[in-house]
Amino acid sequence: MRNPRSRRVVAASTLLVLASAGVAACGGGDSEADGDTIVVSTFPFNVEPFTEAVIDPFTEATGIEVEIETGSNADRLSQLRLDQGDSGVDVMLISDTYAAIAQEDDLFQEVTAEDVPNLDQIAPFAVEDGFTGPAYSYQLNGIMYDTDALSEEEAADWDLFADTANSGRLVLPDIAVTAGQLTVSGVGEAYGSGPYDVDTAFSTLAEWSPNILQFYSSSTEMTNLLTQGEIVAGAALNGFATDLIASGEPVAWTPPAEGRYMATNRAMVPTGAPNVEGAYQFIDYLLSLEAQQASAELVGDLPVNLDVEMPEELTAVVGDIADDPEAAGYTTLDPAEITPNRDEWVERFAREVVGG
């Protein structure tokens, strides 16, 4: 059987492999490469600041070189499935929805506080039982809006999307994107019996549909429409607003008055990881105060280590919510509820909401 580390071909044509700039620590001349190297699979954006904030300092501290593979959640999950968890990846940084799907196929192994001591130093929602690996960052769902057109109170009320005065000047996310499921669950809580009351959520969204210019599938679509003045508001993750607010655009982001949900990005160890001990060391460093602080400052990630001193660029968007998102009313969704129903809900959303 060939060495899985030699298999660097992946499903996405845009997937690429980058070597970190760190220098490996000196070791025995006959040491195996796997002992001195790990492969980290991550998102295709913010690779350079992530390398500066986390990868290079980790290599300097441990002597472990890091190779980075990048690709979309879907492409990397597909490759992991094809390889049955044995793709040569040691740590996969992936959104919670896709992590849950992979867990259903037993593609990730359990990470415990015995393996990663810093699990005891992070927020409770980051180590919830529904996942075998911890969250290292999170994203809050809310409303991004034009401050020249709406007040914060108006934007925070889901009834905004029912108001015909704003018809054609509003957007909502498609359920297939991260903000989409969070929005559906928020509407289900605000108007129905809870976050998994998709019947009420879909019927409510269908009623709003004539007012909705677009159910977007990428953040760029929404931010372009907002900065061009074509819309006044839309449901969106907080991270989409950071650069716009920092640049002085008349834009703000606010949590909804009801139905506050957040998504997490998780650090998972595939079942066939060649260097499990190196993976544990990397995740432990990723969750450390040092790495979480640098990642918040350089990458713009909301930290799960709540002792981080929040950068001004992030507090300008979310205020003091990041001090304790759970205290501010934000919760995560249960993968046991979402994963088995995801395909059906995506199909129903397309039929009942978008096509209704």
Contacts in CASP RR format, 6 or more apart in sequence:
PFRMAT RR
TARGET T0000
AUTHOR 0000-0000-0000
METHOD contacts of the structure
MODEL  1
MRNPRSRRVVAASTLLVLASAGVAACGGGDSEADGDTIVVSTFPFNVEPF
TEAVIDPFTEATGIEVEIETGSNADRLSQLRLDQGDSGVDVMLISDTYAA
IAQEDDLFQEVTAEDVPNLDQIAPFAVEDGFTGPAYSYQLNGIMYDTDAL
SEEEAADWDLFADTANSGRLVLPDIAVTAGQLTVSGVGEAYGSGPYDVDT
AFSTLAEWSPNILQFYSSSTEMTNLLTQGEIVAGAALNGFATDLIASGEP
VAWTPPAEGRYMATNRAMVPTGAPNVEGAYQFIDYLLSLEAQQASAELVG
DLPVNLDVEMPEELTAVVGDIADDPEAAGYTTLDPAEITPNRDEWVERFA
REVVGG
4 83 0 8 1.000
4 86 0 8 1.000
4 87 0 8 1.000
4 88 0 8 1.000
4 272 0 8 1.000
4 274 0 8 1.000
5 33 0 8 1.000
5 34 0 8 1.000
5 39 0 8 1.000
5 88 0 8 1.000
5 274 0 8 1.000
7 83 0 8 1.000
7 87 0 8 1.000
7 88 0 8 1.000
8 17 0 8 1.000
8 69 0 8 1.000
10 69 0 8 1.000
10 71 0 8 1.000
10 75 0 8 1.000
10 76 0 8 1.000
10 79 0 8 1.000
10 87 0 8 1.000
11 75 0 8 1.000
11 76 0 8 1.000
11 78 0 8 1.000
11 79 0 8 1.000
11 82 0 8 1.000
12 71 0 8 1.000
12 72 0 8 1.000
12 75 0 8 1.000
12 76 0 8 1.000
14 44 0 8 1.000
14 71 0 8 1.000
15 44 0 8 1.000
15 69 0 8 1.000
15 70 0 8 1.000
15 71 0 8 1.000
15 75 0 8 1.000
15 76 0 8 1.000
16 69 0 8 1.000
16 70 0 8 1.000
17 67 0 8 1.000
17 68 0 8 1.000
17 69 0 8 1.000
18 47 0 8 1.000
18 51 0 8 1.000
18 67 0 8 1.000
18 68 0 8 1.000
18 70 0 8 1.000
19 65 0 8 1.000
19 67 0 8 1.000
19 68 0 8 1.000
20 51 0 8 1.000
20 55 0 8 1.000
20 56 0 8 1.000
20 59 0 8 1.000
20 65 0 8 1.000
20 66 0 8 1.000
20 67 0 8 1.000
20 68 0 8 1.000
21 51 0 8 1.000
21 55 0 8 1.000
21 56 0 8 1.000
22 55 0 8 1.000
22 56 0 8 1.000
22 59 0 8 1.000
22 60 0 8 1.000
22 65 0 8 1.000
22 66 0 8 1.000
23 59 0 8 1.000
23 60 0 8 1.000
23 63 0 8 1.000
24 36 0 8 1.000
24 37 0 8 1.000
24 59 0 8 1.000
24 63 0 8 1.000
24 64 0 8 1.000
24 65 0 8 1.000
25 36 0 8 1.000
25 62 0 8 1.000
25 63 0 8 1.000
25 64 0 8 1.000
27 36 0 8 1.000
34 274 0 8 1.000
34 275 0 8 1.000
35 64 0 8 1.000
35 275 0 8 1.000
35 277 0 8 1.000
35 278 0 8 1.000
36 63 0 8 1.000
36 64 0 8 1.000
36 65 0 8 1.000
37 64 0 8 1.000
37 65 0 8 1.000
37 66 0 8 1.000
37 67 0 8 1.000
37 275 0 8 1.000
38 64 0 8 1.000
38 65 0 8 1.000
38 66 0 8 1.000
38 67 0 8 1.000
38 90 0 8 1.000
38 91 0 8 1.000
38 275 0 8 1.000
38 278 0 8 1.000
38 279 0 8 1.000
38 282 0 8 1.000
39 66 0 8 1.000
39 67 0 8 1.000
39 68 0 8 1.000
39 69 0 8 1.000
39 88 0 8 1.000
39 89 0 8 1.000
39 90 0 8 1.000
39 91 0 8 1.000
39 274 0 8 1.000
40 55 0 8 1.000
40 66 0 8 1.000
40 67 0 8 1.000
40 68 0 8 1.000
40 69 0 8 1.000
40 89 0 8 1.000
40 90 0 8 1.000
40 91 0 8 1.000
40 92 0 8 1.000
40 93 0 8 1.000
40 282 0 8 1.000
41 68 0 8 1.000
41 69 0 8 1.000
41 70 0 8 1.000
41 71 0 8 1.000
41 76 0 8 1.000
41 89 0 8 1.000
41 91 0 8 1.000
41 92 0 8 1.000
41 93 0 8 1.000
41 94 0 8 1.000
42 50 0 8 1.000
42 68 0 8 1.000
42 69 0 8 1.000
42 70 0 8 1.000
42 71 0 8 1.000
42 92 0 8 1.000
42 93 0 8 1.000
43 70 0 8 1.000
43 71 0 8 1.000
43 72 0 8 1.000
43 73 0 8 1.000
43 93 0 8 1.000
43 265 0 8 1.000
44 70 0 8 1.000
44 71 0 8 1.000
44 72 0 8 1.000
46 299 0 8 1.000
46 300 0 8 1.000
47 68 0 8 1.000
47 70 0 8 1.000
49 298 0 8 1.000
49 299 0 8 1.000
49 300 0 8 1.000
50 295 0 8 1.000
50 298 0 8 1.000
50 299 0 8 1.000
51 68 0 8 1.000
52 294 0 8 1.000
52 298 0 8 1.000
53 291 0 8 1.000
53 294 0 8 1.000
53 295 0 8 1.000
53 297 0 8 1.000
53 298 0 8 1.000
53 299 0 8 1.000
54 285 0 8 1.000
54 286 0 8 1.000
54 291 0 8 1.000
54 294 0 8 1.000
54 295 0 8 1.000
55 66 0 8 1.000
55 68 0 8 1.000
57 285 0 8 1.000
57 290 0 8 1.000
57 291 0 8 1.000
57 294 0 8 1.000
58 64 0 8 1.000
58 66 0 8 1.000
58 281 0 8 1.000
58 282 0 8 1.000
58 285 0 8 1.000
58 286 0 8 1.000
58 291 0 8 1.000
59 65 0 8 1.000
59 66 0 8 1.000
61 285 0 8 1.000
62 278 0 8 1.000
62 281 0 8 1.000
62 285 0 8 1.000
64 278 0 8 1.000
64 281 0 8 1.000
64 282 0 8 1.000
66 282 0 8 1.000
69 76 0 8 1.000
69 89 0 8 1.000
73 94 0 8 1.000
73 95 0 8 1.000
73 97 0 8 1.000
73 98 0 8 1.000
74 98 0 8 1.000
76 92 0 8 1.000
76 94 0 8 1.000
76 98 0 8 1.000
77 94 0 8 1.000
77 98 0 8 1.000
77 101 0 8 1.000
77 102 0 8 1.000
79 87 0 8 1.000
80 87 0 8 1.000
80 89 0 8 1.000
80 92 0 8 1.000
80 102 0 8 1.000
80 107 0 8 1.000
80 270 0 8 1.000
81 102 0 8 1.000
81 105 0 8 1.000
81 107 0 8 1.000
84 107 0 8 1.000
84 271 0 8 1.000
85 107 0 8 1.000
85 270 0 8 1.000
85 271 0 8 1.000
85 272 0 8 1.000
86 270 0 8 1.000
86 271 0 8 1.000
86 272 0 8 1.000
87 270 0 8 1.000
87 272 0 8 1.000
88 270 0 8 1.000
88 272 0 8 1.000
88 273 0 8 1.000
88 274 0 8 1.000
89 270 0 8 1.000
89 273 0 8 1.000
90 269 0 8 1.000
90 270 0 8 1.000
90 273 0 8 1.000
90 274 0 8 1.000
90 275 0 8 1.000
90 276 0 8 1.000
90 278 0 8 1.000
90 279 0 8 1.000
90 282 0 8 1.000
91 267 0 8 1.000
91 268 0 8 1.000
91 269 0 8 1.000
91 273 0 8 1.000
91 279 0 8 1.000
91 282 0 8 1.000
91 283 0 8 1.000
92 108 0 8 1.000
92 267 0 8 1.000
92 268 0 8 1.000
92 269 0 8 1.000
92 270 0 8 1.000
93 136 0 8 1.000
93 265 0 8 1.000
93 266 0 8 1.000
93 267 0 8 1.000
93 268 0 8 1.000
94 102 0 8 1.000
94 265 0 8 1.000
94 266 0 8 1.000
94 268 0 8 1.000
95 178 0 8 1.000
95 263 0 8 1.000
95 264 0 8 1.000
95 265 0 8 1.000
95 266 0 8 1.000
96 131 0 8 1.000
96 135 0 8 1.000
96 263 0 8 1.000
96 264 0 8 1.000
96 265 0 8 1.000
96 266 0 8 1.000
96 332 0 8 1.000
96 333 0 8 1.000
96 335 0 8 1.000
97 178 0 8 1.000
97 181 0 8 1.000
97 263 0 8 1.000
97 335 0 8 1.000
97 338 0 8 1.000
97 339 0 8 1.000
97 342 0 8 1.000
99 108 0 8 1.000
99 131 0 8 1.000
99 133 0 8 1.000
99 266 0 8 1.000
99 268 0 8 1.000
99 335 0 8 1.000
100 130 0 8 1.000
100 131 0 8 1.000
100 335 0 8 1.000
100 338 0 8 1.000
100 339 0 8 1.000
101 339 0 8 1.000
101 342 0 8 1.000
102 108 0 8 1.000
102 268 0 8 1.000
103 131 0 8 1.000
103 132 0 8 1.000
103 335 0 8 1.000
104 339 0 8 1.000
106 271 0 8 1.000
107 270 0 8 1.000
107 271 0 8 1.000
108 132 0 8 1.000
108 133 0 8 1.000
108 268 0 8 1.000
108 269 0 8 1.000
108 270 0 8 1.000
108 271 0 8 1.000
109 132 0 8 1.000
109 269 0 8 1.000
109 270 0 8 1.000
109 271 0 8 1.000
109 272 0 8 1.000
109 273 0 8 1.000
109 276 0 8 1.000
110 132 0 8 1.000
110 133 0 8 1.000
111 119 0 8 1.000
111 132 0 8 1.000
111 133 0 8 1.000
111 134 0 8 1.000
111 267 0 8 1.000
111 268 0 8 1.000
111 269 0 8 1.000
111 280 0 8 1.000
111 283 0 8 1.000
112 119 0 8 1.000
113 119 0 8 1.000
113 120 0 8 1.000
115 280 0 8 1.000
116 134 0 8 1.000
116 280 0 8 1.000
116 283 0 8 1.000
116 284 0 8 1.000
116 287 0 8 1.000
117 284 0 8 1.000
118 283 0 8 1.000
118 284 0 8 1.000
118 287 0 8 1.000
118 288 0 8 1.000
118 305 0 8 1.000
119 127 0 8 1.000
119 134 0 8 1.000
119 287 0 8 1.000
121 287 0 8 1.000
121 288 0 8 1.000
121 289 0 8 1.000
121 305 0 8 1.000
121 307 0 8 1.000
122 134 0 8 1.000
122 135 0 8 1.000
122 287 0 8 1.000
122 304 0 8 1.000
122 305 0 8 1.000
122 306 0 8 1.000
123 304 0 8 1.000
123 305 0 8 1.000
123 306 0 8 1.000
123 324 0 8 1.000
123 325 0 8 1.000
123 326 0 8 1.000
124 326 0 8 1.000
125 135 0 8 1.000
125 138 0 8 1.000
125 262 0 8 1.000
125 264 0 8 1.000
125 304 0 8 1.000
125 325 0 8 1.000
125 326 0 8 1.000
125 331 0 8 1.000
125 332 0 8 1.000
126 134 0 8 1.000
126 135 0 8 1.000
126 136 0 8 1.000
126 138 0 8 1.000
126 264 0 8 1.000
126 304 0 8 1.000
127 133 0 8 1.000
127 134 0 8 1.000
127 135 0 8 1.000
128 332 0 8 1.000
130 334 0 8 1.000
130 335 0 8 1.000
130 336 0 8 1.000
131 266 0 8 1.000
131 268 0 8 1.000
131 335 0 8 1.000
132 268 0 8 1.000
132 269 0 8 1.000
133 266 0 8 1.000
133 267 0 8 1.000
133 268 0 8 1.000
133 269 0 8 1.000
133 283 0 8 1.000
134 266 0 8 1.000
134 267 0 8 1.000
134 283 0 8 1.000
134 287 0 8 1.000
134 304 0 8 1.000
135 264 0 8 1.000
135 265 0 8 1.000
135 266 0 8 1.000
135 267 0 8 1.000
135 304 0 8 1.000
136 265 0 8 1.000
136 266 0 8 1.000
136 267 0 8 1.000
136 283 0 8 1.000
136 286 0 8 1.000
136 287 0 8 1.000
136 292 0 8 1.000
136 295 0 8 1.000
136 301 0 8 1.000
136 304 0 8 1.000
137 264 0 8 1.000
137 265 0 8 1.000
137 295 0 8 1.000
137 301 0 8 1.000
137 302 0 8 1.000
137 303 0 8 1.000
137 304 0 8 1.000
138 262 0 8 1.000
138 263 0 8 1.000
138 264 0 8 1.000
138 265 0 8 1.000
138 302 0 8 1.000
138 304 0 8 1.000
138 325 0 8 1.000
138 332 0 8 1.000
139 178 0 8 1.000
139 237 0 8 1.000
139 238 0 8 1.000
139 239 0 8 1.000
139 262 0 8 1.000
139 263 0 8 1.000
139 264 0 8 1.000
139 265 0 8 1.000
139 302 0 8 1.000
140 237 0 8 1.000
140 238 0 8 1.000
140 255 0 8 1.000
140 260 0 8 1.000
140 262 0 8 1.000
140 302 0 8 1.000
140 318 0 8 1.000
140 321 0 8 1.000
140 325 0 8 1.000
140 330 0 8 1.000
141 179 0 8 1.000
141 180 0 8 1.000
141 182 0 8 1.000
141 183 0 8 1.000
141 186 0 8 1.000
141 235 0 8 1.000
141 236 0 8 1.000
141 237 0 8 1.000
141 238 0 8 1.000
141 256 0 8 1.000
141 260 0 8 1.000
141 261 0 8 1.000
141 262 0 8 1.000
141 263 0 8 1.000
142 235 0 8 1.000
142 236 0 8 1.000
142 237 0 8 1.000
142 238 0 8 1.000
142 253 0 8 1.000
142 254 0 8 1.000
142 255 0 8 1.000
142 256 0 8 1.000
142 260 0 8 1.000
143 155 0 8 1.000
143 156 0 8 1.000
143 160 0 8 1.000
143 233 0 8 1.000
143 234 0 8 1.000
143 235 0 8 1.000
143 236 0 8 1.000
143 253 0 8 1.000
143 254 0 8 1.000
143 255 0 8 1.000
143 256 0 8 1.000
144 222 0 8 1.000
144 223 0 8 1.000
144 226 0 8 1.000
144 233 0 8 1.000
144 234 0 8 1.000
144 235 0 8 1.000
144 236 0 8 1.000
144 240 0 8 1.000
144 241 0 8 1.000
144 244 0 8 1.000
144 251 0 8 1.000
144 252 0 8 1.000
144 253 0 8 1.000
145 154 0 8 1.000
145 155 0 8 1.000
145 226 0 8 1.000
145 232 0 8 1.000
145 233 0 8 1.000
145 234 0 8 1.000
145 251 0 8 1.000
145 252 0 8 1.000
145 253 0 8 1.000
145 254 0 8 1.000
146 226 0 8 1.000
146 229 0 8 1.000
146 231 0 8 1.000
146 232 0 8 1.000
146 233 0 8 1.000
146 250 0 8 1.000
146 251 0 8 1.000
147 250 0 8 1.000
147 251 0 8 1.000
147 252 0 8 1.000
148 250 0 8 1.000
149 232 0 8 1.000
149 233 0 8 1.000
150 160 0 8 1.000
150 232 0 8 1.000
150 233 0 8 1.000
152 252 0 8 1.000
152 254 0 8 1.000
154 160 0 8 1.000
155 233 0 8 1.000
155 252 0 8 1.000
155 254 0 8 1.000
156 254 0 8 1.000
156 255 0 8 1.000
156 256 0 8 1.000
156 257 0 8 1.000
157 256 0 8 1.000
157 257 0 8 1.000
158 186 0 8 1.000
158 187 0 8 1.000
158 190 0 8 1.000
158 191 0 8 1.000
158 256 0 8 1.000
158 257 0 8 1.000
158 258 0 8 1.000
160 166 0 8 1.000
160 170 0 8 1.000
160 233 0 8 1.000
161 170 0 8 1.000
161 172 0 8 1.000
161 208 0 8 1.000
161 211 0 8 1.000
161 212 0 8 1.000
162 207 0 8 1.000
162 208 0 8 1.000
162 211 0 8 1.000
163 211 0 8 1.000
164 211 0 8 1.000
166 211 0 8 1.000
166 232 0 8 1.000
166 233 0 8 1.000
167 210 0 8 1.000
167 211 0 8 1.000
168 211 0 8 1.000
168 212 0 8 1.000
168 213 0 8 1.000
168 231 0 8 1.000
169 213 0 8 1.000
169 230 0 8 1.000
169 231 0 8 1.000
169 232 0 8 1.000
169 233 0 8 1.000
170 211 0 8 1.000
170 212 0 8 1.000
170 213 0 8 1.000
170 231 0 8 1.000
170 232 0 8 1.000
170 233 0 8 1.000
170 234 0 8 1.000
171 212 0 8 1.000
171 213 0 8 1.000
171 214 0 8 1.000
171 215 0 8 1.000
171 216 0 8 1.000
171 221 0 8 1.000
171 222 0 8 1.000
171 225 0 8 1.000
171 231 0 8 1.000
171 233 0 8 1.000
171 234 0 8 1.000
171 235 0 8 1.000
172 180 0 8 1.000
172 183 0 8 1.000
172 205 0 8 1.000
172 208 0 8 1.000
172 212 0 8 1.000
172 215 0 8 1.000
172 216 0 8 1.000
172 234 0 8 1.000
172 235 0 8 1.000
173 179 0 8 1.000
173 180 0 8 1.000
173 183 0 8 1.000
173 215 0 8 1.000
173 216 0 8 1.000
173 217 0 8 1.000
173 222 0 8 1.000
173 235 0 8 1.000
173 236 0 8 1.000
174 180 0 8 1.000
174 215 0 8 1.000
174 216 0 8 1.000
174 217 0 8 1.000
174 349 0 8 1.000
174 354 0 8 1.000
175 181 0 8 1.000
175 183 0 8 1.000
175 184 0 8 1.000
175 345 0 8 1.000
175 346 0 8 1.000
175 349 0 8 1.000
175 353 0 8 1.000
176 217 0 8 1.000
176 346 0 8 1.000
176 349 0 8 1.000
177 216 0 8 1.000
177 217 0 8 1.000
177 218 0 8 1.000
178 237 0 8 1.000
178 263 0 8 1.000
179 235 0 8 1.000
179 236 0 8 1.000
179 237 0 8 1.000
179 263 0 8 1.000
180 235 0 8 1.000
181 333 0 8 1.000
181 338 0 8 1.000
181 345 0 8 1.000
182 235 0 8 1.000
182 237 0 8 1.000
182 261 0 8 1.000
182 262 0 8 1.000
182 263 0 8 1.000
182 333 0 8 1.000
183 235 0 8 1.000
184 198 0 8 1.000
184 201 0 8 1.000
184 202 0 8 1.000
184 205 0 8 1.000
184 345 0 8 1.000
184 349 0 8 1.000
185 194 0 8 1.000
185 195 0 8 1.000
185 196 0 8 1.000
185 201 0 8 1.000
185 259 0 8 1.000
185 261 0 8 1.000
185 333 0 8 1.000
186 195 0 8 1.000
186 201 0 8 1.000
186 256 0 8 1.000
186 258 0 8 1.000
186 259 0 8 1.000
186 260 0 8 1.000
186 261 0 8 1.000
187 200 0 8 1.000
187 201 0 8 1.000
187 204 0 8 1.000
187 205 0 8 1.000
187 259 0 8 1.000
188 194 0 8 1.000
188 195 0 8 1.000
188 196 0 8 1.000
188 197 0 8 1.000
188 198 0 8 1.000
188 200 0 8 1.000
188 201 0 8 1.000
188 204 0 8 1.000
188 259 0 8 1.000
189 195 0 8 1.000
189 197 0 8 1.000
189 258 0 8 1.000
189 259 0 8 1.000
190 256 0 8 1.000
190 257 0 8 1.000
190 258 0 8 1.000
190 259 0 8 1.000
191 200 0 8 1.000
191 201 0 8 1.000
191 204 0 8 1.000
192 200 0 8 1.000
192 201 0 8 1.000
193 200 0 8 1.000
195 259 0 8 1.000
195 261 0 8 1.000
195 333 0 8 1.000
195 337 0 8 1.000
196 337 0 8 1.000
196 341 0 8 1.000
198 341 0 8 1.000
198 345 0 8 1.000
198 348 0 8 1.000
202 348 0 8 1.000
202 349 0 8 1.000
202 352 0 8 1.000
202 353 0 8 1.000
203 352 0 8 1.000
205 349 0 8 1.000
205 353 0 8 1.000
206 352 0 8 1.000
206 353 0 8 1.000
206 356 0 8 1.000
209 353 0 8 1.000
209 354 0 8 1.000
209 355 0 8 1.000
209 356 0 8 1.000
213 225 0 8 1.000
213 230 0 8 1.000
213 231 0 8 1.000
214 221 0 8 1.000
214 225 0 8 1.000
215 353 0 8 1.000
215 354 0 8 1.000
216 222 0 8 1.000
219 236 0 8 1.000
219 237 0 8 1.000
219 240 0 8 1.000
222 231 0 8 1.000
222 234 0 8 1.000
222 236 0 8 1.000
222 240 0 8 1.000
223 240 0 8 1.000
223 244 0 8 1.000
225 231 0 8 1.000
226 232 0 8 1.000
226 233 0 8 1.000
226 234 0 8 1.000
226 244 0 8 1.000
226 251 0 8 1.000
227 244 0 8 1.000
227 249 0 8 1.000
227 251 0 8 1.000
236 253 0 8 1.000
237 263 0 8 1.000
238 253 0 8 1.000
238 302 0 8 1.000
238 317 0 8 1.000
238 318 0 8 1.000
239 253 0 8 1.000
239 300 0 8 1.000
239 317 0 8 1.000
240 253 0 8 1.000
241 251 0 8 1.000
241 252 0 8 1.000
241 253 0 8 1.000
241 317 0 8 1.000
242 300 0 8 1.000
242 313 0 8 1.000
242 314 0 8 1.000
242 316 0 8 1.000
242 317 0 8 1.000
244 251 0 8 1.000
245 251 0 8 1.000
245 252 0 8 1.000
245 253 0 8 1.000
245 313 0 8 1.000
245 316 0 8 1.000
245 317 0 8 1.000
246 313 0 8 1.000
246 316 0 8 1.000
253 317 0 8 1.000
253 318 0 8 1.000
255 318 0 8 1.000
255 321 0 8 1.000
255 328 0 8 1.000
255 330 0 8 1.000
260 328 0 8 1.000
260 329 0 8 1.000
260 330 0 8 1.000
260 331 0 8 1.000
261 330 0 8 1.000
261 331 0 8 1.000
261 332 0 8 1.000
261 333 0 8 1.000
262 325 0 8 1.000
262 330 0 8 1.000
262 331 0 8 1.000
262 332 0 8 1.000
263 332 0 8 1.000
263 333 0 8 1.000
264 304 0 8 1.000
264 332 0 8 1.000
265 301 0 8 1.000
267 282 0 8 1.000
267 283 0 8 1.000
267 286 0 8 1.000
267 287 0 8 1.000
269 276 0 8 1.000
269 279 0 8 1.000
269 280 0 8 1.000
269 283 0 8 1.000
273 279 0 8 1.000
285 291 0 8 1.000
286 292 0 8 1.000
286 295 0 8 1.000
287 304 0 8 1.000
287 305 0 8 1.000
288 305 0 8 1.000
289 305 0 8 1.000
289 307 0 8 1.000
289 308 0 8 1.000
292 301 0 8 1.000
292 303 0 8 1.000
292 304 0 8 1.000
292 305 0 8 1.000
292 308 0 8 1.000
293 303 0 8 1.000
293 305 0 8 1.000
293 308 0 8 1.000
293 309 0 8 1.000
295 301 0 8 1.000
295 303 0 8 1.000
296 302 0 8 1.000
296 303 0 8 1.000
296 308 0 8 1.000
296 310 0 8 1.000
296 311 0 8 1.000
296 314 0 8 1.000
297 311 0 8 1.000
300 311 0 8 1.000
300 313 0 8 1.000
300 314 0 8 1.000
302 314 0 8 1.000
302 318 0 8 1.000
302 322 0 8 1.000
302 325 0 8 1.000
303 310 0 8 1.000
303 322 0 8 1.000
306 323 0 8 1.000
306 324 0 8 1.000
310 322 0 8 1.000
310 323 0 8 1.000
314 322 0 8 1.000
315 322 0 8 1.000
320 328 0 8 1.000
321 328 0 8 1.000
321 330 0 8 1.000
END
